Amino acid sequence: MLGRVLIIAGSDSGGGAGIQADIKTVTALGGYASTAVTAITVQNTLGVFGVYPIPAAVVEAQGRAVIDDIGADAIKTGMLGDAAVVEAAAALIDHAGAPAVIDPVMVATSGDALAGPDVAAAMIRLLIPRAALLTPNAPEAAALTGLAVLTTDDLRRAGEALLRLGARAVLMKGGHIAGDTVTDLLMTAAGEVIFAGPRIETRHTHGTGCTLASACAAGLAQGMTLEAAVARAWAYVAEAIRRAPGYGAGSGPLDHGWPLRAG
């Protein structure tokens, strides 16, 4: 089972997040990953020590080369860096004519900034209306809506606001909401589906957002319904966290390849 996913995101030298996590995820779930790299980051489990942006024209050229030859059944965006790269991503989504999973990456798990101050406004204008699925965590939802997002009800209110901004569906991630249970909300105009499970006590959560969004994109590329794609992605990430190899002294990576060894 393939399914072509074009990933527009930054590189993580530590391999736990960014395009490295995206490629691993899509491959582990049976899809085919291609990339348009937006930035080179210098990072490991302890933090981000440098960000070197790729010019927007080069980002768009990478994506067009892929789409015009290999094609894309879904697009996944991650770290975009500045408004010009957001514009390039929007152009690539239109060029591909494929569903887009927009992960509004603005801050790394370590707390380091990964996007300029103009990115949120550009996302609201250009990417949210193009999103088949938007996957914000609580801080990202707050940045995009201007609302306080501290509870699950807050997540729901922010999700409703993001739907009004034009997203066809939002997966509101509850990992930053305090409590023993992690609750994510898949919201569309037709209603919501709740994905909930016990919080896994671990420091190895680097790249969870990238991984979840890429897993959703892989499912859409493979022709799964939105709910089925999210359900598979949610289960995949939970198990990848449980099986984390324990690498690094900080927020360590997940075990992206666990399905290849399972059973």
C-alpha positions as CSV (number, residue, x, y, z in Angstrom):
1,M,0.0,0.0,0.0
2,L,1.7,3.2,-1.2
3,G,0.4,6.7,-1.3
4,R,2.7,9.6,-2.2
5,V,3.2,12.3,0.4
6,L,5.1,15.5,-0.4
7,I,6.5,16.9,2.9
8,I,7.3,20.6,3.1
9,A,9.3,21.0,6.3
10,G,12.6,21.6,8.0
11,S,15.4,19.2,8.6
12,D,16.2,18.0,12.2
13,S,19.8,16.8,12.4
14,G,18.8,14.7,15.5
15,G,16.3,12.7,13.4
16,G,13.5,12.9,15.9
17,A,11.4,15.6,14.3
18,G,11.1,17.5,11.0
19,I,11.5,15.8,7.6
20,Q,13.4,12.9,9.1
21,A,10.5,12.0,11.4
22,D,8.1,12.6,8.5
23,I,9.9,10.3,6.1
24,K,10.2,7.5,8.7
25,T,6.5,7.8,9.6
26,V,5.2,7.7,6.0
27,T,7.5,4.8,5.2
28,A,6.6,2.8,8.3
29,L,2.9,3.2,7.3
30,G,3.5,1.9,3.8
31,G,3.6,5.2,1.9
32,Y,6.1,7.0,-0.3
33,A,7.7,10.2,1.0
34,S,9.2,13.1,-0.9
35,T,10.4,16.4,0.4
36,A,10.8,20.1,-0.1
37,V,13.2,21.2,2.6
38,T,12.5,24.6,4.1
39,A,15.4,24.9,6.5
40,I,18.4,23.2,8.0
41,T,18.4,23.1,11.8
42,V,21.2,22.3,14.1
43,Q,19.5,20.4,16.9
44,N,19.5,17.3,19.2
45,T,17.3,16.2,22.1
46,L,18.5,19.2,24.2
47,G,17.5,22.0,21.9
48,V,17.9,23.9,18.6
49,F,21.3,25.5,18.2
50,G,20.9,27.0,14.8
51,V,18.4,27.5,12.0
52,Y,19.5,28.1,8.4
53,P,16.5,28.9,6.1
54,I,16.2,27.8,2.5
55,P,15.1,30.5,0.1
56,A,11.4,30.4,-0.7
57,A,12.0,30.1,-4.4
58,V,14.2,27.0,-3.8
59,V,11.5,25.5,-1.6
60,E,8.9,25.9,-4.3
61,A,11.3,24.6,-7.0
62,Q,11.9,21.4,-5.0
63,G,8.1,20.8,-4.6
64,R,7.3,21.5,-8.2
65,A,10.0,19.2,-9.4
66,V,8.5,16.4,-7.3
67,I,4.9,17.1,-8.2
68,D,5.6,17.4,-12.0
69,D,7.4,14.0,-12.1
70,I,6.5,11.8,-9.1
71,G,3.2,13.4,-8.1
72,A,1.6,13.7,-4.7
73,D,-1.5,12.2,-3.2
74,A,-1.3,14.4,-0.1
75,I,0.8,17.3,1.1
76,K,2.1,17.7,4.7
77,T,3.6,21.0,5.9
78,G,5.7,21.5,9.0
79,M,8.3,24.1,9.8
80,L,7.9,27.0,7.3
81,G,10.0,29.7,8.9
82,D,8.7,32.9,7.3
83,A,5.8,34.3,5.3
84,A,7.5,33.8,1.9
85,V,7.8,30.1,2.6
86,V,4.2,29.9,3.6
87,E,3.3,31.5,0.2
88,A,5.5,28.9,-1.5
89,A,3.7,26.1,0.4
90,A,0.3,27.5,-0.6
91,A,1.4,27.6,-4.3
92,L,2.6,24.0,-4.1
93,I,-0.7,22.8,-2.5
94,D,-2.6,24.5,-5.4
95,H,-0.2,23.0,-7.9
96,A,-0.6,19.5,-6.6
97,G,-4.4,19.6,-6.2
98,A,-4.0,17.1,-3.3
99,P,-5.4,17.3,0.3
100,A,-3.1,19.2,2.7
101,V,-2.3,18.3,6.3
102,I,-1.1,21.6,7.9
103,D,0.9,21.2,11.1
104,P,1.4,24.8,12.2
105,V,4.9,24.4,13.6
106,M,6.1,27.5,15.4
107,V,7.9,26.2,18.5
108,A,10.1,23.1,19.0
109,T,9.4,20.6,21.8
110,S,12.4,22.2,23.5
111,G,10.7,25.6,23.5
112,D,12.9,27.1,20.8
113,A,11.2,29.3,18.2
114,L,11.0,27.8,14.7
115,A,9.0,30.5,12.9
116,G,9.1,34.3,12.5
117,P,6.4,36.6,13.9
118,D,4.8,36.9,10.5
119,V,4.1,33.2,10.1
120,A,0.9,33.0,12.1
121,A,-0.8,35.7,10.0
122,A,0.4,34.1,6.8
123,M,-1.0,30.8,7.8
124,I,-4.3,32.3,8.7
125,R,-4.5,33.9,5.3
126,L,-3.0,31.2,3.1
127,L,-2.8,27.8,4.7
128,I,-5.8,27.4,7.0
129,P,-8.3,27.9,4.1
130,R,-6.3,25.2,2.2
131,A,-6.2,22.7,5.0
132,A,-8.0,19.4,4.6
133,L,-6.7,18.9,8.2
134,L,-5.1,21.3,10.6
135,T,-3.2,19.8,13.5
136,P,-2.4,22.5,16.2
137,N,-1.4,21.8,19.8
138,A,-2.7,24.1,22.5
139,P,0.0,26.8,22.2
140,E,-0.3,26.9,18.4
141,A,-4.1,27.1,18.6
142,A,-3.7,30.0,21.0
143,A,-1.3,31.8,18.6
144,L,-3.6,31.3,15.6
145,T,-6.8,32.3,17.4
146,G,-5.8,34.7,20.1
147,L,-7.8,32.6,22.6
148,A,-6.5,31.1,25.9
149,V,-6.2,27.4,25.5
150,L,-5.8,25.7,28.9
151,T,-8.6,23.1,29.0
152,T,-10.3,20.7,26.7
153,D,-13.3,23.0,26.4
154,D,-10.8,25.8,25.4
155,L,-9.4,23.4,22.7
156,R,-13.0,22.9,21.4
157,R,-13.6,26.7,21.3
158,A,-10.3,27.3,19.5
159,G,-11.1,24.5,17.0
160,E,-14.5,26.1,16.2
161,A,-12.7,29.3,15.5
162,L,-10.2,27.6,13.2
163,L,-13.0,25.9,11.3
164,R,-14.6,29.4,10.8
165,L,-11.2,30.5,9.4
166,G,-11.7,27.9,6.6
167,A,-10.0,24.7,7.7
168,R,-12.1,21.7,6.5
169,A,-11.1,19.7,9.6
170,V,-9.0,20.3,12.7
171,L,-7.3,17.9,15.0
172,M,-6.9,19.8,18.3
173,K,-4.1,18.1,20.2
174,G,-4.4,18.0,24.0
175,G,-0.9,17.0,25.0
176,H,-0.3,20.4,26.6
177,I,-3.5,20.3,28.6
178,A,-2.9,19.2,32.2
179,G,-4.3,15.9,33.4
180,D,-3.8,12.2,33.5
181,T,-5.7,11.7,30.2
182,V,-4.6,13.1,26.9
183,T,-7.7,14.1,24.8
184,D,-7.5,15.1,21.1
185,L,-10.5,16.4,19.2
186,L,-11.1,15.8,15.5
187,M,-13.6,18.5,14.6
188,T,-15.4,19.1,11.3
189,A,-18.6,21.0,10.4
190,A,-20.4,17.7,10.9
191,G,-19.3,17.3,14.5
192,E,-16.4,15.9,16.5
193,V,-14.7,12.6,17.3
194,I,-12.7,12.2,20.6
195,F,-9.4,10.4,20.8
196,A,-8.4,9.9,24.4
197,G,-5.9,7.7,26.3
198,P,-3.8,7.7,29.5
199,R,-0.9,10.1,29.5
200,I,2.4,8.3,29.0
201,E,4.9,9.6,31.6
202,T,8.1,10.0,29.5
203,R,10.5,12.7,28.4
204,H,10.8,11.0,25.0
205,T,8.2,13.1,23.0
206,H,10.4,14.9,20.5
207,G,8.7,15.1,17.2
208,T,5.3,13.8,18.2
209,G,3.5,16.6,16.3
210,C,5.4,16.0,13.1
211,T,4.9,12.3,13.4
212,L,1.1,12.6,14.0
213,A,0.6,15.0,11.1
214,S,2.6,12.8,8.7
215,A,0.8,9.7,9.8
216,C,-2.5,11.5,9.0
217,A,-1.2,12.6,5.6
218,A,-0.1,9.0,4.8
219,G,-3.6,7.8,5.5
220,L,-5.2,10.4,3.3
221,A,-2.7,9.7,0.5
222,Q,-3.7,6.0,0.7
223,G,-7.4,6.8,0.3
224,M,-8.5,6.3,3.9
225,T,-11.3,8.4,5.3
226,L,-10.3,11.3,7.5
227,E,-11.5,9.6,10.7
228,A,-9.8,6.3,9.8
229,A,-6.5,8.1,8.9
230,V,-6.5,10.0,12.2
231,A,-7.4,6.9,14.2
232,R,-4.5,4.9,12.7
233,A,-2.2,7.9,13.2
234,W,-3.2,8.3,16.8
235,A,-2.6,4.6,17.6
236,Y,0.7,4.7,15.7
237,V,2.1,7.7,17.7
238,A,1.0,6.3,21.0
239,E,2.8,3.1,20.4
240,A,5.9,4.9,19.0
241,I,6.0,6.9,22.3
242,R,5.7,3.7,24.4
243,R,8.5,2.1,22.4
244,A,10.8,5.1,22.4
245,P,14.4,3.9,22.4
246,G,15.6,6.3,25.1
247,Y,18.2,8.1,23.1
248,G,19.6,11.5,24.1
249,A,19.8,13.4,27.4
250,G,16.8,15.6,26.7
251,S,13.4,15.2,24.9
252,G,14.2,12.0,23.0
253,P,12.9,10.6,19.8
254,L,10.1,8.1,19.2
255,D,10.4,4.6,17.7
256,H,9.0,5.5,14.3
257,G,9.8,2.1,12.8
258,W,7.9,-0.1,15.3
259,P,5.3,-1.4,12.8
260,L,8.2,-2.9,10.7
261,R,9.1,-5.1,13.7
262,A,5.7,-5.7,15.2
263,G,4.2,-9.1,15.1
